[in-house]
Amino acid sequence: MGGIAVLIPAAGASSRMRGADKLLMQVGGRALLRRQAEEALRAANHVTVTLPDHDHPRVAALAGLPVQLVAVPDASLGMSASLRRGVALLPRDTDAMVVLPADMPELTAEDIALLVQGFRAMPQPTLQQGCAEDGTPGHPVLFPADCFSAIQMLGGDEGARSVLAANRNRLRRVILPGRRALTDLDTPEAWRDWERNQAALDPC
C-alpha cells in the first residue's frame, strides 16, 4: 500500500489582498502557510508546497519543515500550473493526493484524515471531497492516483473542476464540521471578519 500526499498550492499572487500576502498572515501565532503545512504533515506521508519561486518570502515561513518545495514560474497561468507541477513530482508509490488550499485556515489534519479514511474504506479508488454540514461542496479534495494524468493536462484557473466532473460517478462527499470546508480568506475584509469571529469564539 502506497502513501498519501498532500499538495498545497501556494504559488498565487495574493492579488486581492491589496499589497499584503494572505499566506503570511498570522493564525494562532503562525504564518497561515506554515500552519497549513504543519496540519498536512500530521495527516500524510508526503507534503508538497508550490511557490512562485525558491526565493519567495513564503519559503521562510516553511523553514525547518520536511516538505517538498516546487517552484511554479508559470503560476500566472492559474491554479492548474500548481496542480500540474505538483503532481508531476509526487513519489511514485503515491496512492492518492489531497489538494489542501493554502488560504483556508479552519481545515485540520483531522479533516484530511477523514478523506483518507473514506478513500481507504472503498474497494475501488474514489474521489473524496470535503463539504459543509448543509452539503455544499468545498475542500479539501482527494484524488486517487488514476486521476494524476488528467490533472497534468489541466489548463487555466479552474483548478481540477473538470476532473471532478469527469469522475462524478465515483465522487464521495465528506461532511466536515461547520463551514470549515468553505471558509477561505482572499481579501482584507474577509480576514477582518474572520478574525473578529474567532475572537468572539475565544472564551479568553
C-alpha positions as CSV (number, residue, x, y, z in Angstrom):
1,M,0.0,0.0,0.0
2,G,1.4,3.3,-1.1
3,G,1.3,6.6,0.7
4,I,-0.9,9.7,0.7
5,A,0.4,13.0,-0.4
6,V,-0.9,16.5,0.3
7,L,-0.4,19.2,-2.3
8,I,-0.7,22.8,-1.0
9,P,-0.9,25.2,-4.0
10,A,0.8,28.4,-2.7
11,A,2.1,30.0,-5.9
12,G,-0.6,32.6,-6.4
13,A,0.0,36.3,-6.3
14,S,-2.5,37.1,-3.4
15,S,-3.6,40.0,-5.6
16,R,-6.9,40.6,-3.8
17,M,-5.1,41.4,-0.6
18,R,-4.1,44.8,-1.9
19,G,-0.4,44.6,-1.0
20,A,-0.5,42.1,1.8
21,D,0.3,38.4,1.5
22,K,-2.6,36.3,2.8
23,L,-0.4,33.3,3.2
24,L,1.9,35.1,5.6
25,M,-0.9,36.4,7.8
26,Q,-0.8,35.1,11.4
27,V,-3.1,32.3,12.5
28,G,-2.6,31.1,16.0
29,G,0.9,32.6,16.1
30,R,2.0,31.0,12.9
31,A,2.0,32.2,9.3
32,L,-1.0,30.7,7.6
33,L,1.1,28.8,5.1
34,R,3.2,27.2,7.8
35,R,0.0,26.3,9.7
36,Q,-1.4,24.5,6.6
37,A,1.9,22.6,6.1
38,E,2.0,21.5,9.7
39,E,-1.6,20.2,9.5
40,A,-0.8,18.4,6.3
41,L,2.3,16.8,7.8
42,R,0.2,15.4,10.7
43,A,-2.0,13.6,8.2
44,A,0.1,12.5,5.2
45,N,3.3,10.7,4.2
46,H,4.4,13.4,1.9
47,V,3.6,17.1,1.6
48,T,4.3,19.3,-1.5
49,V,4.0,23.1,-1.4
50,T,4.1,25.0,-4.7
51,L,5.6,28.5,-4.6
52,P,6.2,31.3,-7.1
53,D,9.9,30.6,-6.9
54,H,12.5,29.4,-4.4
55,D,13.5,32.9,-3.3
56,H,10.0,34.0,-2.4
57,P,9.3,35.3,1.1
58,R,6.9,32.4,1.7
59,V,9.8,30.0,1.7
60,A,11.0,31.4,5.1
61,A,7.6,30.6,6.6
62,L,8.3,26.9,5.9
63,A,11.8,26.8,7.3
64,G,12.6,23.5,9.0
65,L,9.6,21.6,7.8
66,P,10.1,18.4,5.8
67,V,8.1,19.5,2.8
68,Q,8.9,19.4,-0.9
69,L,9.1,22.9,-2.4
70,V,8.2,23.2,-6.0
71,A,8.6,26.4,-7.9
72,V,5.9,27.4,-10.4
73,P,7.3,30.0,-12.8
74,D,4.1,29.9,-14.9
75,A,1.8,30.5,-11.9
76,S,0.2,33.4,-13.7
77,L,-1.5,30.9,-15.9
78,G,-3.7,29.9,-13.0
79,M,-4.2,27.2,-10.4
80,S,-3.7,24.4,-13.0
81,A,0.0,25.3,-13.2
82,S,0.5,24.4,-9.5
83,L,-1.5,21.2,-9.8
84,R,0.4,20.1,-12.9
85,R,3.8,20.7,-11.4
86,G,3.0,19.3,-8.0
87,V,1.5,16.1,-9.4
88,A,4.5,15.6,-11.7
89,L,6.9,15.4,-8.8
90,L,5.0,13.2,-6.4
91,P,6.6,10.0,-5.1
92,R,5.9,7.1,-7.5
93,D,4.2,5.0,-4.9
94,T,1.6,7.6,-4.1
95,D,-1.9,6.1,-3.9
96,A,-3.8,9.4,-3.7
97,M,-3.2,13.2,-3.4
98,V,-5.2,15.6,-1.2
99,V,-5.3,19.2,-2.5
100,L,-5.3,21.4,0.5
101,P,-5.9,25.1,-0.3
102,A,-3.4,27.4,1.3
103,D,-5.9,30.1,2.3
104,M,-8.4,28.0,4.3
105,P,-7.4,28.4,8.0
106,E,-10.1,26.2,9.5
107,L,-9.1,23.0,7.8
108,T,-7.3,20.5,10.0
109,A,-5.3,17.3,9.9
110,E,-8.4,15.5,11.2
111,D,-10.3,16.7,8.1
112,I,-7.7,15.4,5.8
113,A,-7.7,12.1,7.7
114,L,-11.5,11.8,7.2
115,L,-11.0,11.9,3.4
116,V,-8.2,9.4,3.6
117,Q,-10.3,7.1,5.7
118,G,-13.1,7.3,3.2
119,F,-10.7,6.5,0.4
120,R,-9.2,3.6,2.1
121,A,-12.6,2.2,3.1
122,M,-13.8,1.8,-0.5
123,P,-12.9,-1.4,-2.6
124,Q,-12.3,0.7,-5.7
125,P,-10.5,4.1,-6.0
126,T,-12.8,7.0,-5.3
127,L,-12.5,10.8,-5.1
128,Q,-13.3,12.3,-1.7
129,Q,-14.5,15.9,-1.3
130,G,-15.0,17.9,1.8
131,C,-18.3,19.6,2.2
132,A,-20.2,21.8,4.7
133,E,-22.8,20.4,7.0
134,D,-25.5,21.5,4.6
135,G,-23.9,19.5,1.8
136,T,-22.3,22.4,-0.1
137,P,-19.1,21.0,-1.7
138,G,-15.8,22.6,-0.8
139,H,-12.3,21.5,0.2
140,P,-10.1,19.6,0.6
141,V,-10.3,17.1,-2.2
142,L,-8.7,13.8,-2.5
143,F,-7.8,12.4,-6.0
144,P,-6.7,8.8,-6.5
145,A,-3.6,8.1,-8.5
146,D,-5.5,7.2,-11.6
147,C,-6.5,10.9,-11.9
148,F,-3.0,12.2,-11.9
149,S,-2.6,12.0,-15.7
150,A,-5.8,14.1,-16.1
151,I,-4.6,16.6,-13.6
152,Q,-1.3,17.0,-15.6
153,M,-3.4,18.0,-18.6
154,L,-5.3,20.8,-16.9
155,G,-5.2,24.4,-18.1
156,G,-6.5,27.8,-16.9
157,D,-7.6,28.9,-13.5
158,E,-10.4,26.5,-12.7
159,G,-8.4,24.1,-10.6
160,A,-9.4,20.5,-11.1
161,R,-13.1,21.1,-11.6
162,S,-13.1,19.2,-14.9
163,V,-11.5,16.2,-13.2
164,L,-14.2,16.2,-10.6
165,A,-16.9,16.5,-13.3
166,A,-15.5,13.6,-15.3
167,N,-15.4,11.4,-12.2
168,R,-18.7,12.5,-10.6
169,N,-19.9,8.8,-10.6
170,R,-17.2,7.9,-8.1
171,L,-17.1,11.2,-6.1
172,R,-17.9,10.9,-2.4
173,R,-18.7,13.9,-0.2
174,V,-17.3,14.0,3.3
175,I,-19.1,16.3,5.8
176,L,-16.8,18.5,7.8
177,P,-17.9,20.5,10.9
178,G,-19.5,23.9,10.4
179,R,-18.3,25.7,7.3
180,R,-14.6,25.0,7.5
181,A,-14.8,23.3,4.1
182,L,-15.9,26.6,2.6
183,T,-14.0,29.3,4.6
184,D,-11.3,30.9,2.5
185,L,-9.7,34.3,3.1
186,D,-8.9,36.2,0.0
187,T,-9.4,39.9,1.0
188,P,-8.5,42.2,3.9
189,E,-12.3,42.4,4.7
190,A,-12.6,38.6,4.8
191,W,-9.6,38.4,7.2
192,R,-11.0,41.2,9.4
193,D,-14.4,39.5,9.7
194,W,-12.9,36.1,10.3
195,E,-10.5,37.4,13.0
196,R,-13.5,39.1,14.6
197,N,-15.5,35.9,14.7
198,Q,-12.5,34.0,16.1
199,A,-12.1,36.5,18.9
200,A,-15.8,36.2,19.7
201,L,-15.5,32.4,20.0
202,D,-12.4,32.6,22.2
203,P,-13.6,32.4,25.9
204,C,-10.3,34.1,27.0
